[in-house]
Amino acid sequence: MPVSRKVFGVPYRSNMFPALKTELKQEILADPYEDFMYHHLRYYGYFQAQRDSLPNSATHQLAWKNNPQLVLNGFFGERGDLIPDPPQKEKLLWPTCLSSTLPRQIEAVSRDSSTLTSLLKSRQLLRGDFGEANPRLREPRDLFAFFSGSGPLQAPQWPVECEVIKENVHHIEGVPPQPEYFYQPTGNEKIPEIVGEEKGTIVYQLDSVPTEGSYFSSSRVGGKRGVIKELAVTLQGPDDNTLLFESRFESGNLQKAVRVDTYEYELTLRTDLYTNRHTQWFYFRVQNTRKDATYRFTIVNLLKPKSLYTLGMKPLMYSQLDANTHSLGWRREGKEIKYYKNQTGDGQQPFYCLTWTIQFPHDQDTCFFAHFYPYTYTDLQYYLLSVTNNPIQSQFCKLRTLCRSLAGNTVYLLTITNPSRTPQEAAAKKAVVLSARVHPGESNGSWVMKGFLDFILSNSPDAALLRDVFVFKVVPMLNPDGVIVGNYRCSLAGRDLNRHYKTILKESFPCIWYTRNMIKRLLEEREVLLYCDFHGHSRKNNIFLYGCNNNDPKYWLHERVFPLMLSKNAPDKFSFPSCNFKVQKCKEGTGRVVMWRMGILNSYTMESTFGGSTLGSKRDTHFTTEDLKSLGYHVCDTLLDFCDPDQTKFTQCLAELKEFLQQKIHKKFNELGQDMDLERSWNDISLSDIESSTSGSDSSLSDGLPVQLLSIAHQLTQKKMNRKKKKKPLQTRKQRNEQYQKNHLIREFKSAEDAPESAGFASVLQKPPTFFKNSGNTSSSTMKNEKPRMNELNGRDKGTSSLDPPKTTPSILTKNKERMQEFVHFT
């Protein structure tokens, strides 16, 4: 049986071409992928070029053939040119696959993309965001759809501006032996003065980081070419106690460290790449620690005015020695924790500081600090590799590539369901869509997702039942590029993806464009019962959902049943009162709103706190990874309750929701000092009027087009304006004067004609505040009844109406009409 491998995502068999076996052993090409394509095309008679016409830059092929794990080792160890840059690969594939195989007649018209497409009869020609053809082919999807147990993982692709260290950064999972309680402020926490590099010493600083104004251009494995610089200071001897900082690894984002005292450091976080914002997530490493000293760290450029650090949240610390010797993982540490406004800013953008003190557990230890438990792209790939190598799980979990990110990293799609016995049984299954990490710094979502996958892929009878009833579509990491580089909210387009789900820019936002289209196709096949996108929240404790308020009386309050059931299944973690179902205009581009408008009634954003719980047995304690993973199980458990053929639980929840809503309305009316008519039907309530906004969420507004497209959009706008200018003929002074007089008379006529109505109906158009949709004194009923009431009033006898227009109006109107007729006749 031939050994099947994958060469950077492409299936490869060592004896696929027996006639070329000898030649394969004798020669080394630039890259295994290029070697495969060369022999494949030549074998079928398509490629006629000479071998030396291709570049010969890499020298890893023989080692890879002898040891398939070389690439995997290189993934964490030597990061040479294992994979060519995507632009280089595309330049190679285009002439190889087209120019050498097509007749010269086709080459002559190759510049005309539409003609070439029609001749090729292929959908593989890629087009840009504005319709122009790109000289490259779409990657054959089936060639990289699966992991191979004997092949390598896909090495992460980094922007070419990023330096990446070679060390393997890996953390064990461990649960603290005792509950980790919130920090209790004493009121005596020190607020250190920010002195900066003028009075301190820079001990770590990234040379160049792309910020606002620049944009992503290309990527490669290992990031920036050349030798990785040593950014940390050089120790002057064994007595030098300066900490050595590092963050050039997956999800790390420390920009600068300044030593301002013997054991005191000021830290500056790197903004999301290609932006000047979004500093809240942090993750970095320190070495050369001293056990008995008290260190102070102060992050000086956070951007959120509110934070859970003011409510007792502690930073996370990880000791490498403790992990190796005692199997202790991440734990909450820190004293004298204070979150406050930075008073040294330039006034243009206010910054906030987080300061804390720490005592390291060992001398000469390697420790890490993080805003929350990291979960990297590599962690995900290892997990998915274990699933595909599991002979049982791989039978009902199919792994596919949804798309490639901007940097060329794979966005994975899992389809989880048990095989159906008949086509009718398969067609009857409803779908559930789950996703996570659209915001890369919200690693909470990945831990909830991991808990869900652990359960749904298990041999539990409940999990098997769910797989029998549903088809699960799961996108575990929507924004792998942002996760890799350590962004907090954005992709490499420099934009918040969760504000662009309505986008048509497939090339700029591929991850969400393909996700939306996948769900659109899924809706054409079957009903999607539930959509949920897993997020993290930095300003509120507990776990809760944001949903969408349904206005159909048939399904009144139904969108709130699933969250209420979830709160009953996880009462010490999930807070139903914190849920919100108001659709704000600024959230129109989010996943939950777009999917809701596509027809998914139960469409949610799940917000998991970075802090902990204020409920039940877990009150005032931080969440661990196990807490978040358990929520993934509770989602499955709640699905079974929600779809139980016995609708007792569902009906009971609806009754509780009505009572809960009644209490909220009573409270709202009491605040306004109004009486409430208890005889009205509760499903006449305008829920959006009593629902508080989701302004407490970690929201960011859409910034429009990505930077790289702004110049293109400007050029297109200028072209349209120029075309309009060409079409408009020049006018003489006489023509301009006549046009001005005509427009002036028209405005005068309209103002005179509209004056009585605007004066008479002013009181009718006033909108009284209330909360009932269909009642006579509501704003909605008033607006609905405006036209009938206005027609009725207009039809009354003017002699008896209190809204009679002034007596001078008819003469004014007649005079204006005569002037208009005269002017039109004259012109």
TORVEX-82208 format. One record per residue: residue in one letter; x, y, z of N, C-alpha, C in turn. Coordinates in steps of 0.05 Angstrom, whole numbers, plus 5000, padded with zeros to 4 digits. Layout:
# TORVEX-82208
AXYZXYZXYZ;...
This chain:
# TORVEX-82208
M501749765000500050005000501850255000;P501550424980503250664980502650855003;V504750985012504451175034503451445023;S501151525034499951785025500852005044;R501852215032502752445048501452695036;K502052915050501153175041503553355039;V503953485017506053675014504753955015;F504854075039503654335043500854345034;G499254145043496454145037495654005012;V497653894996496953754971497553464974;P495653284968496152994971498452904953;Y500052734963502452654948502952354954;R503452204933504251924937506951884925;S508651744939511451714931511651554905;N509751374899509951214875507751294855;M506851544856504751624838505751624809;F508251694804509351694777511751494776;P511251244771513451044771515551094749;A514651214727516451264705518551474712;L517851644731519651864738521051824765;K520851574775521851514802524951564803;T526351474783529251514782529951804782;E528551954765529152234762528652384788;L526652304804525952424829528352404849;K529652174848531852124867534352284859;Q534552344833537052464824537152764827;E534852894824534753184823533253304847;I533953544854532553694875531453944864;L528853984866527554224856527254424879;A526254664873526154874893524354804917;D522254644912520254614933518654354927;P517854204948516353954943513754004927;Y512454234933509954294918510554334888;E512654494882513354544855514254284841;D515754114856516653864845514253684837;F512253674855509853524849508453624824;M508053884823506654004800508253964774;Y510853984776512553954752512253674740;H512553474757512353194747509453124739;H507553234754504753174747504153274719;L504853524714504253644687505853514665;R508353454671510053324651509153044645;Y508252904665507352634661504952614642;Y503152814644500852824626501352974601;G503853054596504553184571503853474568;Y503353614590502553884589504954074590;F506953994605509154184611511554124593;Q512354314578514554274559517054434566;A516954604586519254774593521554614604;Q523854724605526254594616526154614646;R527454424660527454424689528854674700;D530954754687532454974697531055244693;S528655234680527155484677525755554703;L525555374722524355424748526455504768;P525755674787527755754807528655514824;N531055534835532155314851533255444877;S531355504896532155654919532155494945;A530555284947530355134972531854874970;T532654764992534354514992533354315013;H530754315017529654145039528353895029;Q528353835003526553624993527553345002;L530153294998531053025005530652965034;A531253155051530853115080527953065086;W526253195072523353155076522552875068;K523652775045522952515036523852305056;N526252345067527252145086525952165113;N524952395121523652435147521252615144;P518852495142516452665138515952855161;Q517152815184516752995206518453245205;L520153265184521953495183520453755182;V518353765166516854005164515454075191;L514453865204513153915230515254015250;N517653895250519753995267520554285260;G520654335234521254605225519154805233;F516754695237514554875245515155005272;F516454855290517154965316520155015319;G521654895301524554925304525755095282;E527354985264528555145242526355225223;R525955485220523855585202525255685177;G526355515161527455595135525355645115;D526155655090524255705068522755445062;L521255345081519855085077517655115057;I516355345057514155395038514755655024;P514555664997515055914983512956114989;D513656364986511656574989509356534970;P506856584979504556554961504756704935;P505856954934506157084908507956934889;Q510156814901511956664884510656414873;K509056274890507656034881505656104859;E504256324862502256404842503656474816;K505956604816507256664792508256414777;L508856214793509755964780507455804768;L505155804782502955644773501555754748;W501556014745500156134722501356064696;P503956114691505056034665505255734662;T505655584684505855294681503155174673;C501055264685498455134680496955254656;L497655494648496155614626497855654601;S500055804603501555874580502655634565;S503455424579504655194566502654994556;T500155024565498154824557496154924537;L495955184534493955294516495155354489;P493655334468494655414441495255714441;R496855794421497756074420495356254415;Q493256154402490956324397489756414424;I489656234444488456304470490356504484;E493056454481494956634494494656914483;A493856944458493657204445491357364457;V489357224467487057374479486957344509;S489257254521489257214550488857464566;R489357694554488957944569486058004573;D484357894556481557934560480457724578;S479957784603479257584623476657444616;S474657584605472157454599472457264576;T474057334555474457144533475956904543;L478056944559479556714569477856534586;T476156654603474456484620472556314603;S471456434582469656284565471056054550;L473556104543475055894529475755664547;L476455734572477255534591474955374603;K472555494602470155374614470755294644;S471955484658472855424685472055654704;R471455574729470755774749473255834767;Q475555734759477855764776479356024773;L478656184753479956444751478956624773;L480856734789480156904811479957194801;R477957334812477557614805477857774831;G478558024827478958204850476258304860;D476458484880474058594893472358764874;F473658884854472259064836471958944808;G472258684806471658554780474058504763;E476358614770478658574752479758294755;A480858184734481857904735484657904746;N485257724764487957684774489257454760;P491857484754493157264738493857024756;R491856894766492356654783489956484784;L490356234791488156034792487355994821;R484855924826483955844852485255574859;E485955544884487055284892485055064890;P485754834880483954604879483054524907;R480554554913479654524941480154244952;D479654044936479753764946482653684952;L484653824942487353744946488353804974;F487053994988488054055015485754055035;A483753885029481353885047481853745073;F483653555074483953395098486753415110;F486953365136489453305148490253015140;S492852965140493852695136495452615161;G494752385172496152305196499152275193;S500052215169502952175165504252425154;G502652635148503752875137504053095158;P505153325150505653535169503253715173;L503253855195501354075200502154305181;Q500154475176500754715160502054915178;A504455005171505855205187504455475184;P504155625206502755885205504256075186;Q502656225171503756435153503556695168;W505856835169505957095182506357315161;P505457565167506157785149509157815148;V510157895125513057905121514458115138;E512858295150514058495168514658385196;C513558155203513658055231516057875235;E517557935256519757745264518557535282;V519457285279518357065294520756895305;I520656855332522856695343522456395337;K524456235341524455955333523555765355;E523555865380522855695402520055595401;N519555355411516955235413515655335439;V513455495436512055595460509555415463;H509455265485507255085490506655085519;H504055085526503155085554501454845559;I501754735584500054515592497354625602;E495354455601492754525613492754415642;G491954595660491854505688489754675703;V488354545721486354675737487454745764;P487254995773488255065799487054885821;P488554805841487454625862485254755879;Q485355025881483455175897482055385880;P479555465887478255685872479955935874;E480056085852481656325850479756565854;Y479756685877477856895884478857165872;F476857345868477457605858479357755877;Y480857935866482558105883480758315898;Q481258345924479758535940481358785944;P480659005931482259255934482359345963;T484659455970484959555998484559855999;G484559985976484460275975487060415977;N489160255983491860365985493660295962;E492460205940494060125917495560365905;K498060325900499760535889499160595860;I499160845853498860925825501661035816;P503260865803505960955797505961175776;E507861345778508261555758509461435733;I508461515710509461415684511761595676;V514161475675516561635669517461605640;G516961365628517661325600520661275596;E521361255570524161195564526061425568;E525061665572526861895577528361855604;K526961755624528161715650528861415655;G527761235639528260955643530160845621;T530460575621532160445602530560245586;I530660265560529160075543530659805543;V529159605551530359335553529159145532;Y527059235518525859075496524259265479;Q524659245452523059415434523059295406;L520759255395520559165367521359395349;D522959325328524059535310521859665293;S520359505279518359615260515859455262;V513659595268511059465269509159615250;P507859485231506059625213503659735228;T503159995225500960125238499060245218;E497360435227495360545210496660695186;G495560655163496660775139498060575121;S499160365133500260145118498259915117;Y498759715100496859495097498359245090;F497059025095498158755091498658715061;S501058615055501758565027502358275021;S503958135038504657855033505457725059;S505657455058506257305082508057075074;R509256955095510856715091511156575118;V511956325117512456185142514856305156;G514656365181516956475196517056775194;G515256905179515157195178517457315163;K518757515176520857675164523257505156;R524357555133526657405124529157505140;G531157335139533757415151533957315179;V536157395192536757305219534957455239;I533857295258532157415279533957565299;K533357825303534957985320534457915349;E536457955366536057925395535258195406;L532758225414531658475422532158525452;A532258315468532658355496535558445502;V535858575524538558675531540458445536;T543058495534545058295540545858315570;L545658095584546258095613549258145617;Q549958295637552758365642554158165661;G552757965669553957765687551757625703;P552557425720550557275735549057445755;D550157675763548857845783546958045770;D546958055743545158245729542258135731;N540558275744537758175749535758305730;T536658405708534758525688533058305676;L530458345675528758155662529058155632;L528857925620529157895591526357845580;F525358025563522658015552522657905524;E520357775517519957675490516957645484;S516157695459513357655451513057585422;R515257525409515157465380514557165375;F512257085386511256815382508256835378;E506956615372504156615366502556755388;S500956945380499057095397500457295416;G503057315415504457515432504257795420;N504357995438503958265427505258485444;L507458435457508858645472510558805453;Q510259065454511759245436514359345449;K514159425474516559555487516459505517;A518759475529519059465558521259655567;V520559825587522460025597522959965627;R525459945634526159905662526360175676;V524660225695524660485708525760475737;D526060235747527360195773528359905773;T529659825795530959565796528959345790;Y526659355801524659145797521959255786;E522159475771519759605761519959655731;Y517859575717517959595687515359715677;E515559885657513259995642513159855615;L510759765609510359595585508459735565;T509159725540507459835518506559605500;L503959575496502959365479502959455450;R503259255432503059315404500159335396;T499459525380496659545371496159325350;D493559285344492959095322494359185297;L495558995283497159065259495459225239;Y496759425228495659605208493459785219;T493459815246491660005259493260155281;N491960345294493260475317491460445342;R489960225342487960185364488059895374;H486059845392485459575402487759455418;T488459585440490359475459488859395485;Q488359145488487159045513488258765519;W488558595499489758335502492758375505;F493958215523496858215526497857925531;Y500257865521501457595524504357625518;F506057575538508957605534510457425554;R513057405550514757225566516957385580;V517657295604519957415618521857195627;Q524357245628526457055637528357205656;N530057045669532057145689530657265713;T528757115724527257205747528757165773;R527957315794528957285821526657225840;K527057025857524856915873523857105895;D525657235909524857385933524157675928;A524457765903523958045897521058095890;T520158335895517358415888517558595863;Y516558495841516658635815513958795811;R514159015797511859165789511859195759;F509559125747509159165718506859355714;T507259545696505159745689504859755659;I502559675649501859705620500759985617;V501860135599501360425598499560515575;N498760335557497260435533494760275528;L493260195549490660075544488560285536;L486560195522484660385509481860385521;K481160185536478360175546478160325573;P476260515574475960655599474960485622;K473560265616472560085637473759805633;S474259675655475559415654474759245678;L474858985674474258805697476458805718;Y478758925711480858955732479959135755;T477959305749476859475771474959325788;L474159075779472258915794473658665807;G476258665808477658445821478958245804;M478958285778480258095760483358105763;K484657875762487557865765488757775738;P491257865732492657765709493357465712;L493957335690494757055690497757025688;M498856835703501756785702502156485698;Y504356415684505056135678508056105684;S508755915701511555855707512355595693;Q514455615678515455385663516455165682;L517855245703518855055723516654915737;D514555065745512254935758510854745740;A510654815714509354645695510854385692;N513554405691515154165686515353985711;T515454105735515853945759513353875774;H511354055773508854015789506353995771;S506654015745504354015727502254225733;L503354455742501654695746501554865721;G499154945713498955105689498555395696;W496855535680496355815685494855855711;R495556075725494156135750493956435753;R491956525769491556815774493456905795;E494957115789496857225808496857525807;G497857645827498157935828496958065852;K498258275862497358445884497558735876;E496358905892496359195887495459245858;I493359115850492359145823490659405820;K491359565801489959815797489659875767;Y487259965759486760045732485960335732;Y487360505718486960795721487760935695;K486961185693487461345669490361445669;N491561415645494361515642494261815637;Q495461965655495362265653497562385636;T499162215624501462325608500962325579;G498462265570497962245541498062525528;D497862525501497962765486495262905483;G493162785495490562895494488862815470;Q490062705449488662625426487162365430;Q488462175444487261915449487961835478;P485961825496486561765524487461475527;F489461435543490461165549489861105578;Y489760845584489360745611491560555619;C492060535645494260375655493160145672;L494559925671494159705689496759645703;T496759655730499159605745498659385765;W500659215770500459005790503358925799;T503458815823505958705833505858405834;I508258285833508357985831511057895844;Q510957665856513357525865513557265851;F515657225836516056975820516656745839;P515756505831516056275849518856155849;H520556215828523156085826525156285816;D527656235822529956385809530356265782;Q531256435764532056355737529856185723;D527456285725525156155714524356295688;T522856155671521556275648518556295654;C517556535654514756575661513256735638;F510656695637508956835617506756975632;F505957205621503657355630501657375607;A499057365614496957385593494457515605;H492957635587490257745594488257525599;F488557305584486857075588488256825577;Y487156595583488556345575488956335544;P491456335535491856335506490856075493;Y489956095468489255865452490055945423;T492255825413493355915388492355755364;Y493155845341492455695316493755415316;T496155405327497555145329496054955348;D495055065370493454895389491054785374;L489754945358487354845343488254625324;Q490454665310491254465290491954205302;Y493254205326493753955340491253815348;Y489253975357486753855365485353725341;L485253875318483853765294485353525283;L488053525286489553295277488953045293;S488553085320487752855337485052745329;V483252925321480552835313480652675287;T482152775267482252635242483752365244;N485552345264486952095268485451895285;N483151985297481551815313479651655295;P479951385294478351235274475351245279;I474451305304471551315310470551595303;Q471951805314470952075310470952155281;S472952065266473152145238470852035221;Q469251845232467051735217464651925216;F464352085237462152275237463052565239;C465652625238466652895237468452925212;K467453075193468953125168470153395168;L472753405163474253655164474753755135;R474054005130474454125104475754405108;T476754505086477754775085475454965076;L474655145093472655335085473755535066;C476155635071477455825054480355875064;R481756045051484356135060484156425070;S485456485092485456755102487256935084;L487357195091489057375075491957285074;A492957185097495757095098496056815086;G493956675078494156405067493756185088;N492956255112492456055133489655925128;T489455675134486955525130484855595150;V482455655141480155685158478655425156;Y478455275178477355005178474355005183;L473054815170470154775173469754485180;L468354435203467754165211464754115207;T464153885195461353795192461053545209;I459353565230459053345249456253245249;T455852995242453252865242453652565238;N451852415249451952125245450952055217;P452051855204451051775177448151695179;S446551785159443751725159443251475143;R441051335151440451085138439051125111;T437551335108436151385083436451675075;P436151745050436252025041434152195055;Q431752085060429652235073430452305102;E431752115115432752175142434852395143;A436552385123438652595121437452865116;A435452875098434253135091432653245114;A431653085132429953175154431553305177;K434253275177435853385198435953685197;K435753815220436154105221439154155226;A439854405222442754475225443154655248;V445554645259446554825280449254935271;V449655195272452155315263453455455286;L455955385291457455505313460155605303;S461055825314463655945305464956085329;A467556135326469056265348471456415336;R472556595353475056745348474856925323;V472557045318472557265299474157495310;H474157525337475857715351478157555363;P480557585352482757395360483557415389;G483357645402484157665430482157555449;E479857465439477757345457478057045457;S480256945469480856655469478756505486;N477056645501474856515516473256335496;G472756445472471056305453472256035445;S474956015443476155765435475855555457;W475955645482475655445504472755345506;V470755515501468055425500467655235476;M468855305453468655145429469954865434;K472254865448473554615454471854435471;G470454555491468654395508466354285492;F465354445473463154345456464154115439;L466454145426467453925409468153675425;D469253715449469853485465467353315471;F465153455476462653305482461353185457;I461053355437459553265413461053045398;L463653025402465252805389465652565408;S464352575431464752355451462852135445;N463051915461461351685458458951705477;S458351945487456051975505453451925489;P451451795501448851745488447552015479;D447752215496446652475489448052595464;A450652565463452152665439451352505414;A451052255417450152085394447352165385;L445652225404442852315397442952575382;L444652765391444853025378445852985349;R447852805346448852765319446852625301;D444952475313442752345298440752555288;V440352765305438152955299439153195283;F441653275287442653525275445053475257;V445453675240447953705225449353955236;F451653915249453154135261455254235241;K455154495235457154625219458754805238;V461354755241462954885261465455015248;V465755275252468155425244469655495270;P471655335278472855385305474555625307;M475655725285477355965286476956125261;L475356335263474656505240476856685231;N478556765249480656965243483356865251;P484356655237486956545245489256745243;D489156925223491357115220491557285245;G489357395255489357565278490357415303;V489557155305490456995328493456955327;I494556905303497356845300499057095308;V498257325298499957565303499457695330;G497357605345496857725371495057965371;N493357995350491358215350489258175371;Y487858385378485658375397482958355383;R482458515362479858515349479958485319;C482058555305482058585276483358355262;S482758335236484258165218486558315205;L487958195187490158335174489158555155;A486558565150485458795135485359045152;G485959025178485859245196483059325204;R481159135202478359185207477158965225;D475159045240473658865257471858695239;L472458435237470858265219467958245227;N467458275253464658245262463058495258;R463958675241462358895231462058885200;H462958665188463058655159461758405148;Y459758285162458558045152456758095127;K456158345121454658405097456458475073;T459058435077460958525057460758375030;I461458505009461758374983464658354975;L466458444993469358434987470458164995;K470157974978470957694985474057684989;E475557834973478457814974479457955000;S478058145010478958295034478058165060;F475658045059474557915083473757625076;P475557455068474857185059473557015080;C474457045105473556865126470556895131;I469557135133466757175139465057165113;W466257235091464857215065464056925060;Y466056745063465556455058463756345080;T463956435104462156345126459356415120;R458856665112456156745106455056585082;N456556545062455656395039455156105045;M456855995062456355715071453655695085;I453055885102450455875117448155925097;K448656105078446556155058445855905042;R447855755034447355495020446055295039;L446855295064445755115083442755165087;L441955425088439155495091437455405067;E438755385044437255285020436754985022;E438354845038438154555041436354475064;R436554615086435154535110434754775129;E433154735149432654945169435054955188;V435955195194438155245213436755325239;L436855145258435455195284436955405301;L439655395300441155565318443755655305;Y444355915309446956025302448056155327;C450656095333451856215357454756265352;D455656515356458456585353459656645381;F461856505388462956515415464956755417;H464556925437466157165441467157175470;G468657385476469457445503468757735510;H468357785536467458055545469358155567;S470258405564472258515582471158705603;R468458745604467358935623465158825640;K464158585635462058475651462758185659;N462058105683462557835692460357645682;N460757385687458857175679458857125649;I457056955641456656885612453856955605;F453457055581450757145573450657145542;L448257195532447857195503446657465494;Y447457545470446157755455444557625433;G442057695431440357585410438957795394;C436857725380435357915363432357895370;N431058115373428258125381426458065357;N424857845359423057765338420357915340;N419458025318416958185318414458025309;D414857775302412657605292411057515317;P408457585318406857495342406757195345;K407157045323407056755325409356645341;Y411656785340414056695355414856895376;W412957015388413557225408415057105432;L417357215438419157135460420556865455;H420156745432421456485427424456505427;E425556735417428456755415429756775443;R428156805464429256825491429056565506;V427856365494427556115508430155965512;F431755955490434355815492436155935513;P436556205513438256315535437156265563;L434456265566433356215593433955925601;M433555735582434255455588437155425595;L438955565581441755535586442455645614;S441055855623441555965650440655765671;K438655595665437755395684439755155685;N440955095663442854875662445654955673;A446255215672448855305683448355545702;P446955505724446155725741448455875754;D450755745758452955875771454856015752;K454256005725455856135705454356325687;F451956245680450456395659448356575672;S448356825664446457025675444457105653;F441957025657439957115638439257415639;P439157535663438657825664440757995648;S443157885644445158025629444758005599;C442957825590442457785561441058035550;N441358075524440158305511439358225483;F437058325474435958245448435258485430;K436558705436436058945420437958955396;V436959015373438559045349439159335344;Q441659415349442459695345443559725317;K443359975307444260025280447259975277;C448860035298451659995296452459695296;K450559525302451059235302449859095278;E448959245257447659125234449558935219;G452158985221454058815206455158575222;T454158535246455058305262453958045252;G455257825260454357565251451557505260;R450857565286448257485296445957635281;V446357895275444258045262443957965232;V446257925219446057845190444857575188;M445557385205444357115203441357125211;W440657295230437857325237436257435214;R437357625200435957735177435857535153;M437657345153437557135133435456915139;G434256925163432156745170432656565193;I434756605208435356435232434156575256;L431956465267430656585290432456595314;N433656375321435456355344438256415336;S438956675334441556765326442856915348;Y445156825358446356935383449256995380;T450157175397452957215404453257135433;M454956935439455456855466457857005477;E457457155499459557315512460457175537;S462957095538464156965561466057165574;T465857215599467457415612470357335613;F472157535614474957485619475457445649;G473457525665473757505694472657255705;G470257265718469157025730466257055736;S465356915757462456895763461757065787;T459257165787458157285811455657135819;L455456875811453056725815453556465831;G451756395848451656125860454256045873;S454955785869457255675883459855785873;K459955915850462356025839462556325843;R461056425860460956715865463656825872;D464457045859466957195865469457025859;T469256835840471656685832472056705802;H474656685794475356705766474556445752;F473856475726473356235710475956105702;T475955845702478255685692477555585664;T479455455651478855345624476755125627;E476754975649474754765653471954885655;D471755115668469155245670468055315642;L469855425626468955495599468355255582;K469955045585469454805569466754675578;S466154695604463654585613461254725601;L461654975594459455125581458855005553;G460954905540460554775514458754535517;Y459154385539457354165545454454265550;H454254475565451554585572450054675547;V451554775527450254845502448954595489;C450354375490449154125479446754035495;D447154045522444953965539442454135535;T442854395531440554575527439254525500;L440854445480439654375454437654145456;L438353955473436553725477433953815491;D434253995510431854095524430154265505;F431454425489430154605470428454455449;C429554215441428254065420426753815430;D426353805456424953575468422153565457;P421353325446418553295437416453365458;D417153315483415353405505415853705510;Q413953875502414354155503413854285530;T413854125551413254235578415354445586;K417854385583419954575590419754835573;F419254795548418955025530416655215539;T414355085544412055245553412455375579;Q413755235598414355355624416255595621;C418255575603420055805599418556045587;L416755995569415156215557413556355579;A412356205597410856325619412656485637;E415056385643416856535660417856795646;L418156775620419057015605416957235605;K414457155603412257355604412257495631;E412557335652412557445679414957625683;F417257535673419757695676419457955660;L418257945637417858185621415858375634;Q413758265647411858435661413158585683;Q414958465697416458595719418158825708;K419458775685421058985673419459225664;I417059165653415359385644414259545668;H413459405689412659545714414859735723;K417259635723419559795732419960035714;K419659995688420060215669417960425672;F415460345675413260535679413560695705;N414460555725414860695751416960905749;E419060845734421261035731420261285716;L418361245697417361465682414961605696;G413961485718411761595732409161575717;Q408761355701406361325686404861085696;D402161085691400460855698400560655675;M400060405682400160195662397460065660;D396460025636393959895631394359595631;L393459465653393959175656392159005638;E390159135625388358985608389458935580;R391659055574392759025547394158755544;S394258655519395658405514398658445515;W399958255529402858285532404458255506;N403358125486404758105461404458355444;D403158565456403058825442405359005452;I407058895469409259055481411359105460;S412259345457414559405440417059355456;L418259125453420459045470422959215466;S423259325442425559495437425559745454;D423159825463423060075479423860035508;I423659785518424459735545427059595547;E428159505524430659365524432959565526;S434859515544437159695545439059635522;S440659825515442559785493444759595500;T446259505480448559335485451159495485;S450859755493453259925492455359825512;G454559655530456559545549458259335537;S457559245512459159045499461759165488;D463558995481466159085470465659155441;S464459385436463659455408465759625395;S465859605369467559775353466059825327;L466260075317464760145293466360055269;S464860025247466159955221467760185212;D470160125202471960335192471860355161;G469860225149469660245120471560055106;L472460135083474159965067476859925080;P478159695075480859655084482659865070;V484959915083486760125074487560085045;Q488159835037489259785011487159844989;L484659854997482559904977481660204976;L482560354996481660634996482560784972;S485060744963486060884939484560794914;I483860534913482360434890479560554890;A478260564913475660684915475660984907;H477861124916478061404909478361434878;Q479961264866480261274837477661234823;L476161024832473560974819471661204823;T471661334846469961564851470661794832;Q473261834829474162044812473361994783;K473561744774472661674747469761734742;K468061654763465261704760464662004759;M466062164775465662454775466562574749;N468762474738469662574712467762514690;R466562274691464562194670462162374672;K461262434697458962614700459562894690;K461962984696462763254687462763274656;K463663064643463763064614460963074602;K459062934614456362924604454963194607;K455663354627454263604632455263824614;P453563934597454464144578454764414593;L456464584582456864844593454465024588;Q453865204606451565384603452565674601;T450965824585451566114583450466254608;R451266514611450266664634447166694633;K446066734609443266764606441766504615;Q442866274607441666024614441765974645;R443966044657444266014686442266194701;N441966444692440066624704437166524702;E436466434678433766324675433266084692;Q435265904695434965674712434665744741;Y436165944749435966034777433266154783;Q432166314765429466424769427366214770;K427566014753425665794752425765634779;N428165564788428365414813427365584837;H427765844836426866024858423766024859;L422466044836419566044835418365784844;I419665564837418765294845418865264876;R421065364887421365344916419265524930;E418765754919416865944931414065824930;F413465694907410765574904410365344924;K412365174926412164944945411965034974;S413465234981413365325009410665435016;A409465584996406765695001404665475002;E405065264986403065054985403164875010;D405664845020405964665043405564805070;A405465065071405365215096402865145112;P400465125101398165065117398264795131;E399264595116399464325127401364315150;S403764435146405664425168404764575192;A403064785188402064935211399764785224;G398064665208395564555219395964285232;F397864125222398063845232400463815250;A401464015261403763995279403063825303;S400663865314399963715338399463425331;V398563365307398063085299400662925298;L402763055289405262905284406962875309;Q406062985332407662945356407562655364;K409762555375410062265382410162225412;P407962145424407962105453409561865461;P411061865483412661635491410861425504;T411161175496409760955508410960695499;F409860465507411060205502409260005489;F406860095480404959905467404859955438;K404959745422405059775393402359855381;N400159725389397659745375395559915390;S396360035412394460195427394060465414;G391860605421391260855409393161075416;N394561055438396361275446399361205441;T399961015424402660935419403761085395;S406461095394407661225371407261065346;S407260795348406860635324404060665313;S402060655330399260685321398760965310;T400061165323399761435313400761455285;M403161345280404261355254402561205234;K401460975242399860825223397260975217;N396161125236393561255232393861545222;E396361635217396661905208395161965182;K395561795162394361845135391361845136;P390061635149387161645150386161895164;R387461965186386562195201386862455185;M389062475170389462705153387462715131;N386762495118384762485097382062565108;E381462465133378962525145378662825150;L380862945160380763225166380563395140;N381963305120381863455094379163435081;G377663225088374963195076372863345090;R373463455114371463595129370763865116;D368563965125367764235117369664445129;K370864595112372964785121371764995140;G369165035137367965245154367765155183;T367764895188367464785216370064685227;S372164665211374664545220376264755236;S377364655258379164825274381864855262;L382364705240384964705227384764855200;D382865035198382565185173385065335166;P385865325141388265485133387565775132;P389465955133388966245132387466315106;K385766535108384166605085385866705062;T388266795067389866895046391166675029;T390966435038392366215025391366174996;P388666164990387866114963388866324943;S388866574951389766784933392766754928;I394266684949397166644946397766414927;L396266184931396665954914395966024885;T393666164881392866224854394866404840;K395866604856397866784844400366644837;N401266464854403766314849403466134824;K401066004822400665824799400665994773;E399366234774399366394750402166484742;R403766554762406566634756408066394745;M407666164755408965924745408265874715;Q405665894709404765844682405966054663;E405966304672407166514656410166464651;F411566374672414466334669414966094651;V413465874654413865644637413265714608;H411065864604410465944576412666114565;F413766294582415966474572418466314565;T419166114581421565964576421265764554;
